[in-house]
Amino acid sequence: MNVTMLLADAVQVADGKLYILGGGWSVTGPQPTPAGIAIKIEVTANEFDRNHHWELFLEDADGALVLLDTPEGPQSLEVRGDFVATAPTDAMPGTPVIVPMGINFGPLPLTPGQRFTWRLVVNGESLEGSTASFSTRPMIDEL
């Protein structure tokens, strides 16, 4: 499996394609801002017709899970799901299948002046290309 991830303002999946708005940034904030993650997973033939589990985590610069305050107390920011890739009937043998995913978040209250990484884990493995890092601008005091 190969993974490609891209940070964006918003992402949508339709007809097996990723539609990306404002993609390719690496600096945001310091105010909470909506964001999306475009994910393209290329599944090879030996991985077809099997259930694959994925998990997406937000980590700080030290690799620790980012905790956000919620009414239930501090919670890490995690998204999980499953997918199965099947070879299209009209594809040449050996053709990989692309699984597109678009994950959108509302404004997240992240600490200004910090570095963060979204990490995707598929079937318990962190694959090459399965991270997308960004920084938040420092807060500037208004005069």
C-alpha positions as CSV (number, residue, x, y, z in Angstrom):
1,M,0.0,0.0,0.0
2,N,1.1,3.5,-0.8
3,V,-0.3,6.6,1.0
4,T,-0.3,10.3,0.0
5,M,-1.7,12.9,2.3
6,L,-2.3,16.6,1.7
7,L,-3.6,19.3,4.1
8,A,-6.3,21.5,2.7
9,D,-9.0,24.0,3.7
10,A,-11.7,21.4,2.7
11,V,-11.9,18.0,1.0
12,Q,-14.7,16.1,-0.7
13,V,-14.8,12.6,-2.2
14,A,-17.1,12.1,-5.2
15,D,-17.1,9.5,-8.0
16,G,-13.9,8.0,-6.6
17,K,-12.0,11.4,-6.9
18,L,-10.7,13.8,-4.3
19,Y,-11.9,17.4,-4.7
20,I,-9.5,19.7,-2.8
21,L,-10.1,23.3,-1.8
22,G,-7.1,25.3,-0.7
23,G,-4.7,22.4,-0.7
24,G,-1.0,22.2,0.1
25,W,-0.6,24.5,3.1
26,S,1.7,23.8,6.1
27,V,1.1,26.9,8.3
28,T,-2.3,27.9,9.9
29,G,-3.8,29.9,12.7
30,P,-3.1,31.1,15.2
31,Q,-6.9,31.3,15.4
32,P,-8.8,28.1,15.2
33,T,-9.5,27.4,11.5
34,P,-11.4,24.7,9.7
35,A,-9.1,22.2,7.9
36,G,-9.3,19.0,5.8
37,I,-7.0,16.1,5.0
38,A,-7.0,14.6,1.6
39,I,-5.8,11.0,1.7
40,K,-5.1,8.7,-1.2
41,I,-4.4,5.1,-0.5
42,E,-3.1,3.0,-3.4
43,V,-4.1,-0.7,-2.7
44,T,-2.1,-3.3,-4.6
45,A,-3.6,-6.6,-5.9
46,N,-2.3,-8.7,-3.0
47,E,-4.4,-6.5,-0.6
48,F,-7.7,-6.7,-2.5
49,D,-10.9,-8.1,-1.0
50,R,-9.7,-7.8,2.6
51,N,-10.9,-5.6,5.4
52,H,-8.4,-2.8,6.1
53,H,-8.6,-0.8,9.3
54,W,-7.3,2.8,9.4
55,E,-6.7,5.3,12.2
56,L,-5.8,9.0,12.0
57,F,-4.2,10.7,14.9
58,L,-3.1,14.3,15.6
59,E,0.3,14.4,17.4
60,D,2.5,17.2,18.8
61,A,6.1,17.8,17.9
62,D,7.2,15.1,20.5
63,G,4.9,12.5,19.0
64,A,2.4,12.6,21.8
65,L,-1.4,12.6,21.1
66,V,-2.9,16.1,21.1
67,L,-5.5,16.4,23.8
68,L,-8.5,18.8,23.3
69,D,-10.8,19.9,26.1
70,T,-14.3,18.5,25.8
71,P,-17.3,18.4,28.1
72,E,-16.2,14.8,28.9
73,G,-12.7,15.9,29.8
74,P,-9.5,15.9,27.7
75,Q,-9.8,13.7,24.5
76,S,-7.3,12.9,21.8
77,L,-8.2,13.8,18.3
78,E,-8.7,10.5,16.5
79,V,-10.7,9.2,13.5
80,R,-11.1,5.6,12.5
81,G,-12.6,3.5,9.8
82,D,-12.4,0.5,7.5
83,F,-12.3,-0.1,3.8
84,V,-12.2,-3.0,1.3
85,A,-10.6,-2.5,-2.1
86,T,-11.8,-4.7,-5.0
87,A,-10.3,-4.8,-8.5
88,P,-12.6,-3.2,-11.1
89,T,-13.8,-5.8,-13.7
90,D,-12.5,-3.7,-16.6
91,A,-9.0,-3.1,-15.1
92,M,-5.9,-4.8,-16.4
93,P,-4.6,-7.5,-14.0
94,G,-2.2,-6.0,-11.4
95,T,-3.7,-2.5,-11.6
96,P,-3.8,-1.0,-8.1
97,V,-7.0,0.5,-6.7
98,I,-7.1,4.0,-5.3
99,V,-9.1,4.6,-2.1
100,P,-9.7,8.3,-1.7
101,M,-10.6,9.7,1.7
102,G,-11.5,13.3,2.6
103,I,-11.6,14.1,6.3
104,N,-12.8,17.6,7.4
105,F,-12.6,19.2,10.8
106,G,-14.2,22.3,12.2
107,P,-12.0,25.0,13.8
108,L,-9.6,23.2,16.2
109,P,-8.3,25.2,19.2
110,L,-4.6,24.3,18.7
111,T,-1.8,25.9,20.7
112,P,-0.2,28.8,18.7
113,G,3.4,28.6,17.8
114,Q,3.6,24.8,17.8
115,R,4.3,22.0,15.3
116,F,1.7,19.2,14.7
117,T,1.5,16.0,12.6
118,W,-1.5,14.0,11.3
119,R,-0.4,10.3,11.3
120,L,-2.4,7.7,9.4
121,V,-2.0,4.1,10.5
122,V,-3.4,1.3,8.2
123,N,-3.6,-2.2,9.6
124,G,-1.5,-1.2,12.6
125,E,1.3,0.2,10.3
126,S,2.5,3.7,9.7
127,L,3.3,3.6,6.0
128,E,5.6,5.8,4.0
129,G,3.7,9.0,3.1
130,S,1.2,8.6,5.9
131,T,2.0,11.8,7.7
132,A,1.1,15.5,7.1
133,S,2.8,18.0,9.3
134,F,2.0,21.7,9.9
135,S,2.7,24.6,12.3
136,T,0.4,27.1,13.9
137,R,1.5,30.7,13.8
138,P,2.5,32.3,17.1
139,M,-0.1,34.6,18.7
140,I,0.8,38.3,18.2
141,D,-0.3,40.7,20.8
142,E,-2.3,43.6,19.3
143,L,-1.2,47.1,20.4
